């Protein structure tokens, strides 16, 4: 979730920067309105969009997965596994932040309902008359002037000479359905109350609403008279973010400048084309960046099927006819549960640190050959060069297993305060000179990633592999299961 929030904020920041630098000063008000609404929606939706063709720089068929290496002594008792899982859940930092986010959403919703109720009460308690396509609500002892959907709220203390100008202006808000835009951003403020860019979005579109209403309202009166009306007095307005007030003192100068500007040249519409490369870049980023977990709906379904299968297997193990003791049956059941869950984790998308490749790798994609099909596999020092490819592959895997098992710092888990099983992933390439290059790792803790990189780099130079008589690069995935002693 944190990754999604950060992506959304970054996308919104980029969209707003383009708006402020290139579009805000143009008189294409309706285009700008569409841009703000569309970019707000895109920033929320794009993180969920994955384009398969963008996902991996090196195709999966060029990557060979080595057998998983298990280091450390496994915890084989059922109770300790459950206790470890409970301790991990209880100490989860992300889980605690969910409650804070939900609490903020609840408070924002309550505040919105309170303001909405005040507005409805104001419309209900005060006299109303039909005014063209809207209802005019007259507010006693007030200089308020604002609109909300089909209601125009107008204070009786407003100068009668200015009432017609204000009503014409507010009618434009109603005809353009500006209240829908503001309510859309109110919903976003409830869901993303912690994101300051949502508030910036709402402020910009509220200002744009005023420009649109001014531009259309001034057609029915002279600009000079309209300017005089804007400068003549300051109307009090309710501090409600989803209404369209006639007057905002901080906005008067901008409104007059926009009214006095010449209409932007049509050639300037080309600026909106900036959106396309930006969206493509965002799609590339979201498609190449990985999710930490598989899709929630799929995960729930898989978990349910897994639990059902495990329960059936557990019942079979607990039969009286079994040759295993009760303790052995429980240990075996827990081992199988761990293996099934490990398989589910292995099916998840790798993190960006593993899938993001260097420019050199992109250039050499055609030269990457799978370890499974290469004509002559790399020969590890000490392996029999005259053996078959299958035997050399096995020797290669065994040698790497031995290097990792003998050199990995087993005390690291305890010093970091980790418990239970820690799954580590490494990816590396054996280049045409037989050297280990482009080592990337992913683990629950940065120090584990660092240790995995250190150990992988201990792999000595090997005799490089060949395919069709030519030297070839080979990329490997190396999963490591680190059982932390308790």
Phi and psi in degrees as a GROMACS rama.xvg file:
@    title "Ramachandran Plot"
@    xaxis  label "Phi"
@    yaxis  label "Psi"
@TYPE xy
-60.2743  -40.5464  UNK-2
-62.6238  -40.2909  UNK-3
-64.136  -44.1091  UNK-4
-61.1938  -44.3391  UNK-5
-64.1004  -41.0689  UNK-6
-61.8105  -44.8259  UNK-7
-59.9261  -45.0411  UNK-8
-64.001  -43.8789  UNK-9
-62.5004  -43.9929  UNK-10
-63.1328  -44.3283  UNK-11
-63.3496  -38.536  UNK-12
-62.7353  -42.9283  UNK-13
-64.424  -44.4949  UNK-14
-61.2428  -43.5324  UNK-15
-67.6569  -35.6616  UNK-16
-63.4281  -42.7364  UNK-17
-62.7704  -41.9233  UNK-18
-62.9273  -48.6938  UNK-19
-67.4701  -36.1655  UNK-20
-82.1888  -41.5407  UNK-21
-109.408  -28.3768  UNK-22
-113.748  -28.1354  UNK-23
-60.204  -32.9352  UNK-24
-88.9203  -2.82059  UNK-25
-81.3367  157.001  UNK-26
-94.6804  16.3741  UNK-27
-82.4195  70.3944  UNK-28
-62.9287  -43.8722  UNK-29
-67.8003  -36.9552  UNK-30
-63.4664  -41.2401  UNK-31
-65.8302  -37.1052  UNK-32
-62.797  -46.448  UNK-33
-61.772  -39.7426  UNK-34
-61.5081  -47.049  UNK-35
-63.8639  -42.9792  UNK-36
-68.4995  -45.6391  UNK-37
-66.6586  -41.4652  UNK-38
-67.8227  -34.152  UNK-39
-63.8594  -41.3253  UNK-40
-67.9763  -43.8428  UNK-41
-61.676  -39.3321  UNK-42
-63.4827  -26.8815  UNK-43
-86.0542  -34.131  UNK-44
-86.6816  -38.9519  UNK-45
-55.0137  -38.5348  UNK-46
-58.8973  -21.5533  UNK-47
-88.5998  -12.5221  UNK-48
-87.8679  126.131  UNK-49
-122.403  123.514  UNK-50
-100.876  115.454  UNK-51
-56.9146  -36.4317  UNK-52
-68.7822  -16.9536  UNK-53
-92.4538  -11.5312  UNK-54
-63.2057  -51.3297  UNK-55
-123.721  139.427  UNK-56
-80.8209  -40.2365  UNK-57
-106.663  120.275  UNK-58
-58.24  152.092  UNK-59
-60.1386  -30.3262  UNK-60
-68.278  -13.7574  UNK-61
-92.9306  -0.905036  UNK-62
-112.852  128.494  UNK-63
-106.771  128.22  UNK-64
-93.1723  119.463  UNK-65
-77.3028  157.897  UNK-66
-60.4086  146.154  UNK-67
-64.4316  137.816  UNK-68
-101.385  127.12  UNK-69
-106.984  120.728  UNK-70
-123.303  151.472  UNK-71
85.1689  163.94  UNK-72
-87.1014  125.074  UNK-73
-71.7207  147.185  UNK-74
-90.0859  113.073  UNK-75
-104.28  3.75556  UNK-76
-96.0443  145.52  UNK-77
-65.2735  -45.104  UNK-78
-63.5893  -42.0164  UNK-79
-67.7233  -33.0823  UNK-80
-64.8351  -43.2475  UNK-81
-65.7624  -41.7875  UNK-82
-64.4542  -39.0899  UNK-83
-64.6154  -41.9254  UNK-84
-65.1797  -40.4392  UNK-85
-65.306  -41.0563  UNK-86
-64.5091  -39.7996  UNK-87
-64.1833  -42.5373  UNK-88
-66.326  -40.2121  UNK-89
-67.8601  -29.7285  UNK-90
-94.9439  7.96377  UNK-91
-68.9526  119.099  UNK-92
-70.2427  -40.6581  UNK-93
-62.1819  -41.3294  UNK-94
-60.9478  -38.1607  UNK-95
-68.4772  -32.2198  UNK-96
-70.9247  -26.4178  UNK-97
-57.001  -42.8564  UNK-98
-62.2334  -39.2241  UNK-99
-64.9532  -41.4519  UNK-100
-63.9926  -44.849  UNK-101
-63.988  -38.2597  UNK-102
-63.7485  -43.7221  UNK-103
-61.7423  -40.6963  UNK-104
-62.1453  -41.834  UNK-105
-63.9529  -43.4335  UNK-106
-64.9937  -42.9877  UNK-107
-62.2673  -38.9634  UNK-108
-65.6897  -42.0276  UNK-109
-62.9609  -42.891  UNK-110
-63.6067  -39.9881  UNK-111
-64.1408  -45.5292  UNK-112
-61.2696  -39.0002  UNK-113
-63.4157  -45.9378  UNK-114
-66.7531  -39.1274  UNK-115
-64.9831  -39.7482  UNK-116
-63.1278  -42.4807  UNK-117
-60.601  -39.5736  UNK-118
-66.9757  -43.9796  UNK-119
-64.4049  -41.569  UNK-120
-62.6712  -38.4327  UNK-121
-64.247  -39.9652  UNK-122
-70.3974  -32.5006  UNK-123
-77.6199  -38.7469  UNK-124
-81.7521  -25.328  UNK-125
-96.751  154.033  UNK-126
-65.7212  144.529  UNK-127
-126.855  143.766  UNK-128
-134.148  152.665  UNK-129
-75.8619  129.785  UNK-130
-134.004  102.504  UNK-131
52.9116  -118.715  UNK-132
-93.622  8.64581  UNK-133
-128.888  176.144  UNK-134
-111.298  130.091  UNK-135
-96.8769  118.872  UNK-136
-104.267  116.445  UNK-137
-92.1936  126.163  UNK-138
-103.574  118.567  UNK-139
-71.549  144.691  UNK-140
51.0761  47.2137  UNK-141
-147.14  152.095  UNK-142
-114.739  19.206  UNK-143
-66.8433  144.901  UNK-144
-150.307  106.823  UNK-145
-160.074  168.97  UNK-146
-132.596  154.853  UNK-147
-150.955  114.138  UNK-148
50.9941  -121.75  UNK-149
-93.5632  18.9223  UNK-150
-116.806  130.805  UNK-151
-110.878  120.27  UNK-152
-98.8939  122.125  UNK-153
-135.119  124.087  UNK-154
-71.4726  140.681  UNK-155
-70.9073  -18.113  UNK-156
-84.0645  -0.306165  UNK-157
-71.2424  141.844  UNK-158
-54.713  125.486  UNK-159
-56.1312  -29.7802  UNK-160
-68.2769  -22.6906  UNK-161
-98.1216  -9.67747  UNK-162
-61.6761  -41.6836  UNK-163
-64.9231  -40.5508  UNK-164
-62.5679  -42.6912  UNK-165
-65.7183  -43.4725  UNK-166
-63.5123  -39.9605  UNK-167
-62.3369  -42.0594  UNK-168
-63.9592  -48.1359  UNK-169
-68.1198  -30.7516  UNK-170
-62.1426  -33.6957  UNK-171
-65.9985  -37.9802  UNK-172
-59.2568  -42.2772  UNK-173
-68.3039  -44.2776  UNK-174
-64.2415  -35.4453  UNK-175
-84.4606  -3.28359  UNK-176
55.905  45.5681  UNK-177
-66.567  -26.3553  UNK-178
-63.4571  -28.8275  UNK-179
-64.3029  -42.5724  UNK-180
-59.8306  -46.9821  UNK-181
-66.5687  -37.603  UNK-182
-67.303  -34.3629  UNK-183
-59.0723  -44.8274  UNK-184
-73.3144  -25.5216  UNK-185
-64.3801  -41.1681  UNK-186
-62.1869  -42.1595  UNK-187
-64.1402  -35.8641  UNK-188
-66.8706  -30.9955  UNK-189
-70.5584  -43.9249  UNK-190
-76.9748  -36.1262  UNK-191
-120.683  50.8782  UNK-192
-59.4629  -24.2555  UNK-193
-85.4959  -5.97238  UNK-194
-97.108  108.054  UNK-195
-65.541  -21.3555  UNK-196
-69.6317  -26.7607  UNK-197
-62.5625  -41.2364  UNK-198
-66.0042  -36.6427  UNK-199
-66.9122  -39.7742  UNK-200
-58.9946  -47.9373  UNK-201
-64.4476  -37.8588  UNK-202
-64.8745  -41.8034  UNK-203
-66.9341  -40.5068  UNK-204
-74.7091  -29.1123  UNK-205
-65.5839  -41.6413  UNK-206
-63.5059  -40.8012  UNK-207
-63.8583  -36.7004  UNK-208
-58.3307  -40.5982  UNK-209
-65.883  -40.3706  UNK-210
-62.4069  -43.2628  UNK-211
-63.3675  -46.4789  UNK-212
-64.975  -40.9725  UNK-213
-62.0626  -45.9507  UNK-214
-60.0183  -37.9769  UNK-215
-84.4146  -34.6341  UNK-216
-70.969  -32.0321  UNK-217
-69.4248  -16.4674  UNK-218
-66.0404  -23.2116  UNK-219
-95.5148  1.74598  UNK-220
-151.103  168.114  UNK-221
-73.7774  148.838  UNK-222
-62.7651  -37.6637  UNK-223
-61.0837  -46.5299  UNK-224
-63.0952  -37.8194  UNK-225
-66.7849  -40.9003  UNK-226
-61.5907  -45.0706  UNK-227
-60.9118  -38.9672  UNK-228
-65.1202  -40.2874  UNK-229
-63.9437  -35.7309  UNK-230
-91.2641  -9.99391  UNK-231
-71.1804  -35.9389  UNK-232
-155.463  166.22  UNK-233
-111.44  116.336  UNK-234
-88.3936  134.312  UNK-235
-71.9935  143.352  UNK-236
-133.882  152.827  UNK-237
-67.4809  140.684  UNK-238
-85.2109  68.9096  UNK-239
-122.996  124.76  UNK-240
-77.1233  -11.8249  UNK-241
-110.26  24.0096  UNK-242
-114.223  163.331  UNK-243
-107.297  93.0709  UNK-244
-75.1784  146.438  UNK-245
-68.6552  -35.9759  UNK-246
-128.713  128.121  UNK-247
-127.851  117.21  UNK-248
-56.8215  -39.659  UNK-249
-69.8427  -14.9922  UNK-250
-102.988  -9.33733  UNK-251
-57.1854  -47.5157  UNK-252
-60.0075  -43.3113  UNK-253
-65.4044  -38.5391  UNK-254
-64.9045  -41.2567  UNK-255
-67.8918  -40.1016  UNK-256
-61.7834  -43.8781  UNK-257
-65.3726  -38.3072  UNK-258
-65.7294  -32.6627  UNK-259
-87.5163  -8.40409  UNK-260
-74.6433  147.926  UNK-261
-73.4327  153.256  UNK-262
-64.2075  134.076  UNK-263
-62.1051  145.123  UNK-264
-69.8107  146.392  UNK-265
-61.0841  -27.6233  UNK-266
-62.2938  -24.3488  UNK-267
-71.061  -12.4985  UNK-268
-62.7715  -19.533  UNK-269
-62.3518  -19.7353  UNK-270
-61.1183  -29.615  UNK-271
-69.8276  -15.2918  UNK-272
-68.8396  -14.5966  UNK-273
-59.9966  -23.7324  UNK-274
-63.9513  -36.5323  UNK-275
-64.9696  -51.3745  UNK-276
-64.0514  -29.9386  UNK-277
-67.5359  -43.953  UNK-278
-66.5457  -39.6463  UNK-279
-62.3796  -41.7867  UNK-280
-62.1314  -40.3306  UNK-281
-65.8096  -40.4897  UNK-282
-62.9368  -40.0541  UNK-283
-62.2967  -42.5449  UNK-284
-65.7633  -47.5492  UNK-285
-67.9965  -30.0022  UNK-286
-76.4143  -34.1086  UNK-287
-84.7588  -28.468  UNK-288
-77.7095  146.504  UNK-289
-101.051  156.963  UNK-290
-88.8873  145.84  UNK-291
-75.008  -21.9091  UNK-292
-133.932  155.759  UNK-293
-71.5551  166.35  UNK-294
-49.8404  133.813  UNK-295
-59.236  -43.3903  UNK-296
-63.1677  -42.6095  UNK-297
-65.9105  -39.7433  UNK-298
-61.6092  -41.3986  UNK-299
-63.2077  -42.6053  UNK-300
-64.5322  -44.5699  UNK-301
-64.438  -40.0996  UNK-302
-62.2371  -41.0346  UNK-303
-64.1509  -44.3877  UNK-304
-65.1827  -38.6796  UNK-305
-64.0951  -46.816  UNK-306
-62.5868  -38.0262  UNK-307
-65.2048  -44.0235  UNK-308
-64.8291  -41.2242  UNK-309
-65.7931  -39.8574  UNK-310
-64.2578  -43.1022  UNK-311
-62.2989  -41.699  UNK-312
-66.5464  -39.2503  UNK-313
-62.5439  -40.621  UNK-314
-63.128  -38.4971  UNK-315
-65.7868  -38.8965  UNK-316
-68.3638  -28.2836  UNK-317
-85.0912  5.69461  UNK-318
-69.9782  153.196  UNK-319
-69.0001  -22.2875  UNK-320
-80.5732  -4.63792  UNK-321
-68.2997  144.137  UNK-322
-81.4646  -9.9201  UNK-323
-86.0707  151.428  UNK-324
-72.7601  166.979  UNK-325
-60.4319  -41.4495  UNK-326
-65.051  -40.4804  UNK-327
-66.9501  -36.7358  UNK-328
-66.0802  -42.0281  UNK-329
-64.3256  -42.1733  UNK-330
-63.1971  -42.4729  UNK-331
-64.5183  -41.4058  UNK-332
-62.5518  -44.5026  UNK-333
-65.3839  -36.0774  UNK-334
-62.314  -44.6708  UNK-335
-66.7027  -38.1882  UNK-336
-59.5326  -46.2297  UNK-337
-61.9644  -40.0702  UNK-338
-67.6253  -39.3454  UNK-339
-64.433  -43.5395  UNK-340
-66.4144  -36.033  UNK-341
-63.1116  -38.966  UNK-342
-64.2099  -38.3592  UNK-343
-63.3754  -42.6843  UNK-344
-64.2957  -37.4612  UNK-345
-65.0565  -25.5211  UNK-346
-79.6047  -11.2178  UNK-347
-71.5512  159.613  UNK-348
-69.8529  139.66  UNK-349
-69.5463  158.698  UNK-350
-75.6207  167.84  UNK-351
-59.812  -27.5674  UNK-352
-67.3617  -19.4651  UNK-353
-98.2719  -35.1466  UNK-354
-86.3637  -22.8543  UNK-355
-75.9017  122.188  UNK-356
-112  160.566  UNK-357
-78.1845  165.741  UNK-358
-62.7123  -35.4219  UNK-359
-62.5492  -38.0915  UNK-360
-66.279  -36.7386  UNK-361
-62.1794  -42.1963  UNK-362
-65.9831  -33.5887  UNK-363
-99.8033  20.5732  UNK-364
-56.03  -42.5978  UNK-365
-65.4326  -20.2617  UNK-366
-95.7794  -2.78087  UNK-367
-80.5648  127.511  UNK-368
-120.416  139.722  UNK-369
-68.3965  139.719  UNK-370
-61.0447  -25.497  UNK-371
-76.8014  -25.4448  UNK-372
-119.965  -1.37657  UNK-373
-61.5688  144.631  UNK-374
-64.3239  -44.5465  UNK-375
-131.435  109.842  UNK-376
-69.7033  156.346  UNK-377
-60.2051  142.163  UNK-378
-105.179  119.317  UNK-379
-76.973  141.888  UNK-380
-54.2456  127.978  UNK-381
99.1248  -13.5933  UNK-382
-85.9257  152.289  UNK-383
-73.8258  114.877  UNK-384
-70.7738  -17.8622  UNK-385
-91.2619  -5.06056  UNK-386
-73.0869  167.008  UNK-387
-70.4466  164.76  UNK-388
-57.8277  -41.3881  UNK-389
-62.3546  -43.3202  UNK-390
-66.6331  -38.2523  UNK-391
-69.044  -35.4169  UNK-392
-61.855  -44.0997  UNK-393
-64.1644  -42.9391  UNK-394
-63.2257  -40.772  UNK-395
-58.9758  -49.084  UNK-396
-63.1169  -42.0785  UNK-397
-64.3093  -38.9077  UNK-398
-65.7559  -43.0797  UNK-399
-65.5031  -40.3963  UNK-400
-57.1705  -44.2907  UNK-401
-66.4489  -40.8477  UNK-402
-62.2574  -45.7899  UNK-403
-66.8908  -46.0342  UNK-404
-63.4082  -36.88  UNK-405
-83.5955  -21.5943  UNK-406
-112.499  -13.4812  UNK-407
-69.3702  133.497  UNK-408
-74.0822  100.37  UNK-409
-72.0188  -16.8557  UNK-410
-82.8483  -7.9417  UNK-411
-64.5966  -41.5077  UNK-412
-60.0868  -42.9226  UNK-413
-68.1769  -40.6374  UNK-414
-67.2679  -25.9225  UNK-415
-89.3316  -3.6878  UNK-416
75.6079  24.9293  UNK-417
-86.7776  156.585  UNK-418
-135.429  148.161  UNK-419
72.4557  -154.623  UNK-420
-82.7426  132.987  UNK-421
-120.305  114.789  UNK-422
-91.8834  126.571  UNK-423
-120.134  138.745  UNK-424
-120.986  136.348  UNK-425
-129.354  146.446  UNK-426
-132.587  132.907  UNK-427
-147.557  164.974  UNK-428
-124.63  135.979  UNK-429
-93.2978  113.141  UNK-430
-82.5851  -172.617  UNK-431
-70.814  -13.5908  UNK-432
-96.6546  -0.553111  UNK-433
85.0543  13.5318  UNK-434
-96.1817  151.324  UNK-435
-81.8939  121.641  UNK-436
-133.746  166.601  UNK-437
51.9739  53.9083  UNK-438
-81.4234  125.281  UNK-439
-131.628  144.283  UNK-440
-136.726  158.265  UNK-441
-142.099  133.558  UNK-442
-156.982  165.592  UNK-443
-66.157  -16.8761  UNK-444
-138.293  138.698  UNK-445
-55.7934  -34.5918  UNK-446
-68.0786  -32.684  UNK-447
-68.0104  -38.4627  UNK-448
-62.1424  -43.7559  UNK-449
-62.4067  -42.8357  UNK-450
-66.1295  -40.3797  UNK-451
-62.9217  -41.2553  UNK-452
-62.6807  -42.0163  UNK-453
-61.1991  -44.5315  UNK-454
-68.5021  -41.9755  UNK-455
-62.2737  -36.1441  UNK-456
-71.3092  -8.82284  UNK-457
-78.0349  -11.566  UNK-458
-61.5469  123.477  UNK-459
-73.1506  170.888  UNK-460
-64.9009  133.735  UNK-461
-114.062  168.761  UNK-462
-75.0655  116.863  UNK-463
-62.3136  154.422  UNK-464
-80.1524  160.119  UNK-465
-132.405  148.475  UNK-466
-140.04  125.93  UNK-467
54.8678  36.4613  UNK-468
79.9483  1.35782  UNK-469
-114.783  145.135  UNK-470
-63.6392  145.151  UNK-471
-139.415  150.375  UNK-472
-85.4351  145.45  UNK-473
-133.735  128.438  UNK-474
-104.339  135.84  UNK-475
-122.138  144.834  UNK-476
-104.371  131.516  UNK-477
-125.926  102.593  UNK-478
-83.732  138.373  UNK-479
-127.763  127.399  UNK-480
-104.559  113.877  UNK-481
-103.658  109.428  UNK-482
-89.1426  110.285  UNK-483
-82.5799  125.798  UNK-484
-70.8662  142.418  UNK-485
